Amino acid sequence: MDFNGCFTALITPFENGQVSFTKLRELVNEQIAAGVDGIVPVGTTGESPTLSIAEHERVVEVVVEAANGRCRIIAGTGGNSTAEALELTHQAKSVGVDATLQVTPYYNKPTQEGLFRHFSKVADDVGLPVVLYNIPGRSVVEIAIPTVARLADNPMIVAVKEAGGTSDRVSQTLNACNIAVLSGDDSLTLPMMAVGASGVISVASNIVPAEVTRMTHLVLDGDFASAKELHYRLYDLFDALFIETSPIPIKAAMAIAGRIEEEYRLPLCPMSEANRPILIAAMRKAGIAF
C-alpha cells in the first residue's frame, strides 16, 4: 500500500462515560465522504491511553466495519510493553486493518537497541505493515535516524509518522534510507511534503477532512502555489488545535461545530475558557460553519 495523502487521526467520541460507537460510525462515514485516503483509529488523538483493551479492540473493529474497504485503516496498536503491542496488533490484523501505527514505547525509555528489537518483533511476529511513530514530546525517547534506517531494511516496516517538530527529520530520514514519511504535525505538512514526505496523519482533518486532503493532493500533483494558499487559510486552525494538549482542542472544536459531545476521560479535561475564543476565531478563519 502507498501512504500518499491524508490519513485522519480519528477522535474517539464518548457519551456518558462510554465510547459512542454510533457516533464513531458516523464520523467514519463523514471522513470517507470527504475523500480522505485513510483513517487512523486509537492513536494519540483517539485517546488510546484511557481506553480499556476491550474498548480499544472494539473501536478498531467498528472502524474497519464502517469503512468497509472504502479507505485504508492504520490502527494505533502500540504500547510501552511489547507484549501488549503484539496483542493489540494481532487483534487488529484479525479484523482486517491495512497497517499498524506503532508509537515509540513511552515511560520506560528503551535504548535504541531496545527500540529496534521492539519494532522488529511486532513486524516479524504479526506480519502487518508497520508505520513507526516518532513523537519524543510524548515518549521522551526518539527513534534515532540510524535506527530508522536499520528498521527500514525490514520489508514489513514501511513508513514513519514524524512528529518531532521539525522538517529536518524528513530530510535526514530520506537521506538515510528508503521509507515513506508522513507528517505528524498539521502545521508542518506542507514543509515536510516539500522535502519528500508523502502525506499527513492529521488531527485537523477530523473537522476539515476535505481541505486537508485537498492540500496534500495539491502537493502530490505539484501545485505548490494552491497548496500554500490553503495551508495559510488553515494555519491558524492548525495552531489552535494544539493550544492545549491534543486531543482536547479538536474535541472542543468538533463539539462547537455540533458534531460530537464534548467529553473526555481524566486526566484529560475540557479546554480552558480563556482559550476558547482563540479556537473559535481560528475555526471561523478556516470557514467552519457552526
C-alpha positions as CSV (number, residue, x, y, z in Angstrom):
1,M,0.0,0.0,0.0
2,D,1.1,3.6,-0.6
3,F,1.0,6.3,2.1
4,N,0.1,9.3,-0.1
5,G,-2.3,11.9,1.1
6,C,-4.4,12.5,4.2
7,F,-4.9,9.9,7.0
8,T,-7.2,11.2,9.7
9,A,-6.1,10.5,13.3
10,L,-9.7,9.9,14.4
11,I,-11.1,11.0,17.7
12,T,-12.9,8.6,19.9
13,P,-16.3,10.0,20.8
14,F,-17.7,9.5,24.3
15,E,-21.2,9.8,25.6
16,N,-22.0,9.4,29.3
17,G,-18.6,8.0,30.0
18,Q,-18.8,5.3,27.3
19,V,-17.5,5.1,23.8
20,S,-20.3,6.1,21.4
21,F,-20.0,3.5,18.6
22,T,-23.0,5.0,16.8
23,K,-21.2,8.4,16.6
24,L,-17.9,6.6,15.7
25,R,-19.6,5.0,12.7
26,E,-21.0,8.5,11.7
27,L,-17.5,10.0,11.9
28,V,-16.0,7.3,9.7
29,N,-18.7,7.8,7.1
30,E,-18.2,11.6,7.2
31,Q,-14.4,11.1,6.7
32,I,-14.9,8.8,3.7
33,A,-17.5,11.1,2.1
34,A,-14.9,13.9,2.4
35,G,-12.4,11.8,0.4
36,V,-9.7,11.1,3.0
37,D,-7.1,8.5,1.9
38,G,-7.2,6.7,5.3
39,I,-8.3,6.6,8.9
40,V,-6.1,6.0,11.9
41,P,-8.2,4.9,14.9
42,V,-6.9,4.8,18.5
43,G,-3.8,6.8,18.2
44,T,-3.0,9.7,20.4
45,T,-5.9,11.6,19.1
46,G,-8.2,8.7,19.8
47,E,-7.3,8.8,23.5
48,S,-5.9,5.3,23.4
49,P,-4.2,5.6,26.9
50,T,-7.6,5.9,28.6
51,L,-9.3,3.1,26.7
52,S,-9.5,-0.4,28.1
53,I,-8.1,-3.2,26.0
54,A,-11.7,-4.3,25.2
55,E,-12.7,-0.8,24.1
56,H,-9.5,-0.4,22.1
57,E,-10.1,-3.6,20.2
58,R,-13.8,-2.8,19.6
59,V,-13.0,0.7,18.3
60,V,-10.7,-0.8,15.7
61,E,-13.2,-3.4,14.7
62,V,-16.1,-0.9,14.3
63,V,-13.9,1.5,12.3
64,V,-13.0,-1.4,9.9
65,E,-16.6,-2.4,9.7
66,A,-17.8,1.1,9.0
67,A,-15.1,1.8,6.4
68,N,-16.0,-1.5,4.6
69,G,-12.9,-1.3,2.4
70,R,-13.6,2.3,1.2
71,C,-10.4,3.6,2.6
72,R,-7.3,2.3,4.3
73,I,-7.2,1.7,8.0
74,I,-4.0,2.1,10.0
75,A,-4.7,1.0,13.6
76,G,-2.9,2.5,16.5
77,T,-1.8,-0.6,18.4
78,G,1.4,0.4,20.0
79,G,2.3,0.3,23.7
80,N,5.2,0.6,26.1
81,S,5.0,-3.1,26.6
82,T,6.0,-5.2,23.6
83,A,3.6,-8.0,24.7
84,E,0.7,-5.5,24.8
85,A,1.6,-4.1,21.4
86,L,1.7,-7.6,20.0
87,E,-1.7,-8.5,21.5
88,L,-3.4,-5.4,20.1
89,T,-1.7,-5.7,16.7
90,H,-2.7,-9.4,16.3
91,Q,-6.3,-8.4,17.1
92,A,-6.2,-5.5,14.6
93,K,-4.9,-7.8,11.9
94,S,-7.6,-10.3,12.6
95,V,-10.4,-7.8,11.9
96,G,-8.8,-6.6,8.6
97,V,-6.8,-3.4,9.1
98,D,-4.3,-2.4,6.4
99,A,-1.4,-1.4,8.7
100,T,-0.4,-0.7,12.3
101,L,0.8,2.6,13.8
102,Q,3.5,1.7,16.4
103,V,4.3,4.5,18.8
104,T,7.7,4.7,20.4
105,P,7.4,2.9,23.8
106,Y,6.9,5.6,26.4
107,Y,7.9,6.0,30.1
108,N,10.3,3.0,30.3
109,K,12.8,4.8,28.0
110,P,14.2,2.0,25.9
111,T,17.6,2.2,24.3
112,Q,18.0,2.4,20.5
113,E,18.7,-1.3,20.5
114,G,15.6,-1.9,22.6
115,L,13.5,0.2,20.1
116,F,15.0,-1.8,17.2
117,R,14.1,-5.1,18.8
118,H,10.6,-3.9,19.9
119,F,9.6,-2.7,16.4
120,S,11.2,-5.6,14.7
121,K,9.4,-8.2,16.9
122,V,6.0,-6.6,16.1
123,A,6.7,-6.5,12.4
124,D,8.1,-10.1,12.3
125,D,5.6,-11.8,14.6
126,V,2.4,-10.2,13.3
127,G,3.2,-9.7,9.6
128,L,1.3,-6.5,9.2
129,P,2.8,-3.4,7.6
130,V,4.2,-1.2,10.4
131,V,4.2,2.6,10.5
132,L,6.7,3.8,13.1
133,Y,5.6,6.7,15.2
134,N,8.3,9.1,16.3
135,I,6.9,11.5,18.9
136,P,9.6,12.4,21.5
137,G,7.5,15.1,23.0
138,R,5.3,12.4,24.5
139,S,7.5,9.4,24.7
140,V,10.8,11.2,25.6
141,V,12.9,8.8,23.5
142,E,13.1,9.5,19.8
143,I,13.8,6.9,17.1
144,A,17.3,7.9,16.0
145,I,17.8,8.2,12.3
146,P,20.3,5.2,12.2
147,T,17.7,3.1,14.0
148,V,15.0,4.1,11.4
149,A,17.5,3.1,8.7
150,R,18.1,-0.3,10.3
151,L,14.3,-0.8,10.7
152,A,13.7,0.2,7.1
153,D,15.6,-2.9,6.0
154,N,12.6,-4.9,7.3
155,P,10.1,-5.3,4.4
156,M,7.2,-5.0,6.9
157,I,8.3,-1.6,8.3
158,V,7.1,0.6,5.5
159,A,6.6,4.2,6.9
160,V,7.3,6.6,9.7
161,K,5.0,9.2,11.2
162,E,7.3,12.0,12.0
163,A,6.1,14.2,15.0
164,G,9.5,15.5,16.1
165,G,8.6,19.1,15.4
166,T,11.0,19.8,12.5
167,S,11.0,19.1,8.8
168,D,14.8,18.3,9.1
169,R,13.8,14.8,10.2
170,V,12.2,14.2,6.9
171,S,15.4,15.1,5.0
172,Q,17.6,13.1,7.4
173,T,15.3,10.1,7.1
174,L,15.1,10.1,3.3
175,N,18.8,10.7,3.1
176,A,19.5,7.7,5.2
177,C,17.0,5.1,3.9
178,N,14.1,4.3,1.6
179,I,10.9,4.6,3.7
180,A,7.7,6.6,3.4
181,V,7.4,9.6,5.7
182,L,4.1,11.0,7.0
183,S,3.9,14.4,8.8
184,G,2.6,14.1,12.3
185,D,2.0,17.8,12.7
186,D,-0.6,19.6,10.6
187,S,1.3,22.9,10.6
188,L,4.4,21.1,9.1
189,T,2.6,19.1,6.5
190,L,3.4,21.4,3.6
191,P,7.0,22.0,4.6
192,M,7.6,18.3,5.2
193,M,5.9,17.3,1.9
194,A,8.1,19.9,0.1
195,V,11.2,17.9,1.0
196,G,9.7,14.4,0.4
197,A,7.0,13.4,2.9
198,S,4.1,11.7,1.2
199,G,1.3,12.9,3.3
200,V,0.0,13.5,6.9
201,I,-1.6,11.7,9.7
202,S,-3.8,14.7,10.6
203,V,-5.6,15.9,13.7
204,A,-7.2,18.9,11.8
205,S,-8.8,16.6,9.2
206,N,-11.3,15.4,11.9
207,I,-13.1,18.7,11.3
208,V,-11.8,19.8,7.8
209,P,-11.1,16.5,6.1
210,A,-11.8,17.7,2.5
211,E,-9.5,20.6,2.9
212,V,-6.5,18.8,4.4
213,T,-7.0,16.0,1.8
214,R,-7.0,18.6,-1.0
215,M,-3.9,20.3,0.3
216,T,-1.9,17.1,0.4
217,H,-3.1,16.1,-3.1
218,L,-2.2,19.5,-4.5
219,V,1.3,19.0,-3.3
220,L,1.4,15.5,-4.7
221,D,0.2,16.9,-8.0
222,G,2.9,19.6,-8.0
223,D,0.6,22.6,-7.4
224,F,2.5,24.1,-4.5
225,A,1.0,27.6,-5.0
226,S,-2.5,26.4,-4.4
227,A,-1.4,24.2,-1.6
228,K,0.4,27.1,0.1
229,E,-2.8,29.2,-0.2
230,L,-4.8,26.5,1.5
231,H,-2.1,26.0,4.1
232,Y,-2.3,29.7,5.2
233,R,-6.1,29.6,5.3
234,L,-5.9,26.7,7.7
235,Y,-2.8,27.7,9.5
236,D,-4.5,29.4,12.5
237,L,-6.6,26.3,12.9
238,F,-3.6,24.0,12.8
239,D,-2.0,26.2,15.5
240,A,-5.1,26.4,17.7
241,L,-5.7,22.7,17.7
242,F,-2.5,22.4,19.8
243,I,-3.2,25.4,22.1
244,E,-3.7,22.7,24.8
245,T,-2.8,19.1,24.9
246,S,-4.3,17.2,21.9
247,P,-7.0,15.9,21.5
248,I,-8.6,18.5,23.9
249,P,-8.8,21.3,21.2
250,I,-10.0,19.1,18.4
251,K,-12.8,17.6,20.5
252,A,-13.8,21.1,21.7
253,A,-13.9,22.3,18.0
254,M,-15.9,19.3,17.0
255,A,-18.4,20.0,19.8
256,I,-18.6,23.7,19.0
257,A,-19.4,22.6,15.4
258,G,-22.2,20.4,16.8
259,R,-20.5,17.1,15.7
260,I,-19.9,15.4,19.0
261,E,-20.5,15.7,22.7
262,E,-17.5,17.4,24.3
263,E,-16.5,14.6,26.6
264,Y,-13.0,13.4,27.7
265,R,-11.6,10.9,30.2
266,L,-9.4,12.0,33.0
267,P,-6.6,13.0,33.2
268,L,-7.8,15.0,30.1
269,C,-10.4,17.7,30.9
270,P,-12.2,20.4,29.0
271,M,-10.4,23.3,27.4
272,S,-10.0,26.4,29.5
273,E,-12.5,29.2,28.8
274,A,-9.6,31.6,28.1
275,N,-8.6,29.6,25.1
276,R,-12.0,29.0,23.5
277,P,-12.1,32.4,21.7
278,I,-8.8,31.7,20.1
279,L,-10.1,28.3,18.8
280,I,-13.4,29.8,17.7
281,A,-11.6,32.6,15.7
282,A,-9.4,30.0,14.0
283,M,-12.4,27.9,13.1
284,R,-14.1,30.9,11.6
285,K,-11.0,31.8,9.5
286,A,-10.9,28.2,8.3
287,G,-14.5,28.6,7.1
288,I,-16.0,26.0,9.5
289,A,-19.8,26.6,10.0
290,F,-21.2,26.5,13.5
